[in-house]
């Protein structure tokens, strides 16, 4: 995997919030594994949110009109429109 990178001098901006959140979640999962605790998102029921491609009209908010694609039932194909 290569050497561990020194991220202490990294300059992240507000748009990098997703990177920060992902790193935090990975560190928490590693700490839970080390402590012998439950690791998040290993249960299939917790993996129900997935990516989808849906084009909505301007007046439709994604939380109301994309739910069927983001939270689809297990064992169904991804939605792309």
PyMOL CGO cylinders between C-alpha atoms (Angstrom):
from pymol import cmd
from pymol.cgo import CYLINDER

trace = [
    CYLINDER, 0.00, 0.00, 0.00, 2.98, 2.30, 0.27, 0.3, 1, 1, 1, 1, 1, 1,
    CYLINDER, 2.98, 2.30, 0.27, 4.27, 4.46, 3.08, 0.3, 1, 1, 1, 1, 1, 1,
    CYLINDER, 4.27, 4.46, 3.08, 1.90, 6.19, 5.48, 0.3, 1, 1, 1, 1, 1, 1,
    CYLINDER, 1.90, 6.19, 5.48, 1.46, 9.80, 4.42, 0.3, 1, 1, 1, 1, 1, 1,
    CYLINDER, 1.46, 9.80, 4.42, 1.96, 12.68, 6.83, 0.3, 1, 1, 1, 1, 1, 1,
    CYLINDER, 1.96, 12.68, 6.83, -1.36, 14.55, 6.69, 0.3, 1, 1, 1, 1, 1, 1,
    CYLINDER, -1.36, 14.55, 6.69, -0.59, 16.96, 9.55, 0.3, 1, 1, 1, 1, 1, 1,
    CYLINDER, -0.59, 16.96, 9.55, 0.44, 19.75, 7.17, 0.3, 1, 1, 1, 1, 1, 1,
    CYLINDER, 0.44, 19.75, 7.17, -2.35, 19.17, 4.68, 0.3, 1, 1, 1, 1, 1, 1,
    CYLINDER, -2.35, 19.17, 4.68, -4.51, 22.19, 3.82, 0.3, 1, 1, 1, 1, 1, 1,
    CYLINDER, -4.51, 22.19, 3.82, -8.09, 21.09, 3.32, 0.3, 1, 1, 1, 1, 1, 1,
    CYLINDER, -8.09, 21.09, 3.32, -10.82, 23.56, 2.44, 0.3, 1, 1, 1, 1, 1, 1,
    CYLINDER, -10.82, 23.56, 2.44, -14.58, 23.44, 3.21, 0.3, 1, 1, 1, 1, 1, 1,
    CYLINDER, -14.58, 23.44, 3.21, -15.30, 21.48, 0.03, 0.3, 1, 1, 1, 1, 1, 1,
    CYLINDER, -15.30, 21.48, 0.03, -13.07, 18.67, 1.35, 0.3, 1, 1, 1, 1, 1, 1,
    CYLINDER, -13.07, 18.67, 1.35, -15.50, 17.95, 4.19, 0.3, 1, 1, 1, 1, 1, 1,
    CYLINDER, -15.50, 17.95, 4.19, -16.35, 14.57, 2.66, 0.3, 1, 1, 1, 1, 1, 1,
    CYLINDER, -16.35, 14.57, 2.66, -12.68, 13.56, 2.83, 0.3, 1, 1, 1, 1, 1, 1,
    CYLINDER, -12.68, 13.56, 2.83, -12.49, 14.60, 6.47, 0.3, 1, 1, 1, 1, 1, 1,
    CYLINDER, -12.49, 14.60, 6.47, -15.67, 12.69, 7.33, 0.3, 1, 1, 1, 1, 1, 1,
    CYLINDER, -15.67, 12.69, 7.33, -14.49, 9.54, 5.51, 0.3, 1, 1, 1, 1, 1, 1,
    CYLINDER, -14.49, 9.54, 5.51, -11.12, 9.60, 7.29, 0.3, 1, 1, 1, 1, 1, 1,
    CYLINDER, -11.12, 9.60, 7.29, -12.82, 10.08, 10.65, 0.3, 1, 1, 1, 1, 1, 1,
    CYLINDER, -12.82, 10.08, 10.65, -15.16, 7.13, 10.01, 0.3, 1, 1, 1, 1, 1, 1,
    CYLINDER, -15.16, 7.13, 10.01, -12.25, 4.91, 8.94, 0.3, 1, 1, 1, 1, 1, 1,
    CYLINDER, -12.25, 4.91, 8.94, -10.28, 5.79, 12.07, 0.3, 1, 1, 1, 1, 1, 1,
    CYLINDER, -10.28, 5.79, 12.07, -13.30, 5.08, 14.27, 0.3, 1, 1, 1, 1, 1, 1,
    CYLINDER, -13.30, 5.08, 14.27, -13.82, 1.71, 12.56, 0.3, 1, 1, 1, 1, 1, 1,
    CYLINDER, -13.82, 1.71, 12.56, -10.14, 0.82, 13.04, 0.3, 1, 1, 1, 1, 1, 1,
    CYLINDER, -10.14, 0.82, 13.04, -10.32, 1.78, 16.72, 0.3, 1, 1, 1, 1, 1, 1,
    CYLINDER, -10.32, 1.78, 16.72, -13.47, -0.32, 17.16, 0.3, 1, 1, 1, 1, 1, 1,
    CYLINDER, -13.47, -0.32, 17.16, -11.81, -3.31, 15.50, 0.3, 1, 1, 1, 1, 1, 1,
    CYLINDER, -11.81, -3.31, 15.50, -8.74, -2.94, 17.72, 0.3, 1, 1, 1, 1, 1, 1,
    CYLINDER, -8.74, -2.94, 17.72, -10.92, -2.81, 20.83, 0.3, 1, 1, 1, 1, 1, 1,
    CYLINDER, -10.92, -2.81, 20.83, -12.91, -5.87, 19.74, 0.3, 1, 1, 1, 1, 1, 1,
    CYLINDER, -12.91, -5.87, 19.74, -16.09, -3.84, 19.33, 0.3, 1, 1, 1, 1, 1, 1,
    CYLINDER, -16.09, -3.84, 19.33, -18.65, -4.01, 16.57, 0.3, 1, 1, 1, 1, 1, 1,
    CYLINDER, -18.65, -4.01, 16.57, -17.42, -2.53, 13.28, 0.3, 1, 1, 1, 1, 1, 1,
    CYLINDER, -17.42, -2.53, 13.28, -20.03, -0.26, 11.65, 0.3, 1, 1, 1, 1, 1, 1,
    CYLINDER, -20.03, -0.26, 11.65, -21.66, -1.03, 8.29, 0.3, 1, 1, 1, 1, 1, 1,
    CYLINDER, -21.66, -1.03, 8.29, -20.86, -4.76, 8.13, 0.3, 1, 1, 1, 1, 1, 1,
    CYLINDER, -20.86, -4.76, 8.13, -24.51, -5.72, 8.48, 0.3, 1, 1, 1, 1, 1, 1,
    CYLINDER, -24.51, -5.72, 8.48, -26.25, -5.76, 5.05, 0.3, 1, 1, 1, 1, 1, 1,
    CYLINDER, -26.25, -5.76, 5.05, -29.20, -3.84, 6.51, 0.3, 1, 1, 1, 1, 1, 1,
    CYLINDER, -29.20, -3.84, 6.51, -26.81, -0.92, 7.15, 0.3, 1, 1, 1, 1, 1, 1,
    CYLINDER, -26.81, -0.92, 7.15, -25.64, -0.91, 3.53, 0.3, 1, 1, 1, 1, 1, 1,
    CYLINDER, -25.64, -0.91, 3.53, -28.94, 0.12, 2.00, 0.3, 1, 1, 1, 1, 1, 1,
    CYLINDER, -28.94, 0.12, 2.00, -27.91, 3.63, 0.92, 0.3, 1, 1, 1, 1, 1, 1,
    CYLINDER, -27.91, 3.63, 0.92, -26.28, 3.54, -2.47, 0.3, 1, 1, 1, 1, 1, 1,
    CYLINDER, -26.28, 3.54, -2.47, -25.46, 5.84, -5.31, 0.3, 1, 1, 1, 1, 1, 1,
    CYLINDER, -25.46, 5.84, -5.31, -27.95, 6.42, -8.08, 0.3, 1, 1, 1, 1, 1, 1,
    CYLINDER, -27.95, 6.42, -8.08, -28.34, 8.69, -11.07, 0.3, 1, 1, 1, 1, 1, 1,
    CYLINDER, -28.34, 8.69, -11.07, -31.69, 10.45, -11.18, 0.3, 1, 1, 1, 1, 1, 1,
    CYLINDER, -31.69, 10.45, -11.18, -32.53, 13.62, -13.05, 0.3, 1, 1, 1, 1, 1, 1,
    CYLINDER, -32.53, 13.62, -13.05, -35.15, 15.71, -11.27, 0.3, 1, 1, 1, 1, 1, 1,
    CYLINDER, -35.15, 15.71, -11.27, -37.05, 18.82, -12.23, 0.3, 1, 1, 1, 1, 1, 1,
    CYLINDER, -37.05, 18.82, -12.23, -35.78, 22.04, -10.62, 0.3, 1, 1, 1, 1, 1, 1,
    CYLINDER, -35.78, 22.04, -10.62, -38.73, 22.25, -8.25, 0.3, 1, 1, 1, 1, 1, 1,
    CYLINDER, -38.73, 22.25, -8.25, -38.28, 18.68, -6.93, 0.3, 1, 1, 1, 1, 1, 1,
    CYLINDER, -38.28, 18.68, -6.93, -36.07, 18.28, -3.87, 0.3, 1, 1, 1, 1, 1, 1,
    CYLINDER, -36.07, 18.28, -3.87, -33.91, 15.15, -3.91, 0.3, 1, 1, 1, 1, 1, 1,
    CYLINDER, -33.91, 15.15, -3.91, -34.90, 14.15, -0.36, 0.3, 1, 1, 1, 1, 1, 1,
    CYLINDER, -34.90, 14.15, -0.36, -38.50, 13.82, -1.47, 0.3, 1, 1, 1, 1, 1, 1,
    CYLINDER, -38.50, 13.82, -1.47, -38.14, 12.57, -5.04, 0.3, 1, 1, 1, 1, 1, 1,
    CYLINDER, -38.14, 12.57, -5.04, -34.94, 10.46, -5.07, 0.3, 1, 1, 1, 1, 1, 1,
    CYLINDER, -34.94, 10.46, -5.07, -35.65, 8.34, -2.00, 0.3, 1, 1, 1, 1, 1, 1,
    CYLINDER, -35.65, 8.34, -2.00, -36.75, 5.38, -4.16, 0.3, 1, 1, 1, 1, 1, 1,
    CYLINDER, -36.75, 5.38, -4.16, -33.29, 5.30, -5.75, 0.3, 1, 1, 1, 1, 1, 1,
    CYLINDER, -33.29, 5.30, -5.75, -31.18, 6.01, -2.69, 0.3, 1, 1, 1, 1, 1, 1,
    CYLINDER, -31.18, 6.01, -2.69, -33.00, 3.66, -0.33, 0.3, 1, 1, 1, 1, 1, 1,
    CYLINDER, -33.00, 3.66, -0.33, -34.00, 0.88, -2.68, 0.3, 1, 1, 1, 1, 1, 1,
    CYLINDER, -34.00, 0.88, -2.68, -34.96, -2.54, -1.27, 0.3, 1, 1, 1, 1, 1, 1,
    CYLINDER, -34.96, -2.54, -1.27, -32.21, -5.13, -0.90, 0.3, 1, 1, 1, 1, 1, 1,
    CYLINDER, -32.21, -5.13, -0.90, -31.45, -7.31, -3.92, 0.3, 1, 1, 1, 1, 1, 1,
    CYLINDER, -31.45, -7.31, -3.92, -32.73, -4.79, -6.46, 0.3, 1, 1, 1, 1, 1, 1,
    CYLINDER, -32.73, -4.79, -6.46, -30.82, -3.26, -9.35, 0.3, 1, 1, 1, 1, 1, 1,
    CYLINDER, -30.82, -3.26, -9.35, -29.42, 0.28, -9.05, 0.3, 1, 1, 1, 1, 1, 1,
    CYLINDER, -29.42, 0.28, -9.05, -31.51, 3.05, -10.57, 0.3, 1, 1, 1, 1, 1, 1,
    CYLINDER, -31.51, 3.05, -10.57, -30.20, 5.14, -13.43, 0.3, 1, 1, 1, 1, 1, 1,
    CYLINDER, -30.20, 5.14, -13.43, -32.50, 7.49, -15.31, 0.3, 1, 1, 1, 1, 1, 1,
]
cmd.load_cgo(trace, "trace")
